Amino acid sequence: MANVNDYDLTDYIFKVLLIGDKNVGKSSILKQYVNNEFDAFCQTTIFVDYYTVTLQVNGKIVKLNIWDTAGEEKYHAVTDVYYRNAAGVILVYDQSSKQSFENVSKVWLEQVQRKAPEDCEMMLLGNKSDQTTAVPECDPSQLASLYSIPYYPTSAKLGSNVSTAFQHLATTLVRAHSAYDDVVCDPGSMPSFALHSFQPHHPCYQEEDGVCCYYA
């Protein structure tokens, strides 16, 4: 975890989850985004991996705290806690696996609706676009349209649409939270989605705790 001093020039910090079935390429997507590399022998995630990425959105410095969660069913109960205070959730399926796509709606969307903050932003990624698809081309777009979320076909191997997708999500999060930049703290009136972001320069920022009372 980064030190509080590392956040001095940061305008927003958002917690983002990557979820989806085992072996859909969540870790590979993240490594492509963070390190611009592809590991064909990437090991299966146990519990969760954690990365922080800094980027600019409309002149604002944004940190994404990205949680790469385990896809195996036996870890589902353990990873429930990771949904807490999530500002964004990225649902990932493997385009070469129809089952992984079907599980987006059968398993993962149901989990998000039940466990994540109701106003978190979602995004759908169809990974392994460099391989032969087993999912009808129109199905992902229809699912994304049904839930009013953006959809990108991605390739962790080639890097296709990976950075674009994360930039899109970060831009959406900043747009959703920017209306509260100059609000004076009143926890009783604060909308729930504002609890997902951490603004070090907010007027009520507490130096001794390193957190704003809005976002603790």
Secondary structure by P-SEA (a helix, b strand, c coil): cccccccccccbbbbbbbbbcccccaaaaaaaaacccccccccccccbbbbbbbbbcccbbbbbbccccccccccccccccccccccbbbbbbbcccaaaaaaccccaaaaaaccccccbbbbbbbcccccccccccaaaaaaaaaacbbbbbcccccccaaaaaaaaaaaaaaaacccccccccccccccaaaaacccccccccccccccccccc
